[in-house]
């Protein structure tokens, strides 16, 4: 195993273990850290576990413990809990690529109007983009927003959800939504 030199502050989940979903029996959805070696996601084990090849864990001092040999490879660690938090009306996100967010299922990699002080947002467009590899939801629209358009995107590898929330008078269409519910917690309504 290989151990990182630096430590990572704890990624704290906003949800209690009971919200992990009916299929997540060991609360793996609460583990928000991510490690990628040459763009291949490593499987996170419970803290203090001994990882094998393709796995990682956090030790008691918050060092990454990696089971695969990282020599000569690109190692990426997710450090942001979201890519963008939209707190204003009339915003367009177009032709962007976002990868690797250590997001909770709320607010997600792209969060819309989730700040309690900001309230709901209106007229937001997310289009022609690649959005992938989040510990939580990829796109979180919340239920208070209106006129949200999510179209012509590739949305994949979200922890529980590709898209969460719906708002009013919105549109979701012409997206490729796939390989979500990676935490295997939500049986019925995880998109993709």
Secondary structure, 3 states (H helix, E strand, C coil): CEEEEEECCCCCCCCCHHHCCCCCCCCHHHCCCCEEECCEECEECCCCCCCCCCEEEECCCCEEEECCCCCCCCEEECCCCCCEEECCCCEEEECCEEEEECCCCCCCCEEECCCCCCCCCEEEEEECCEEEEECCCCEECCCCCEEEEEECCEEEEECCCCEECCCECCEEECCEEECCCCCCCCCCCCCC
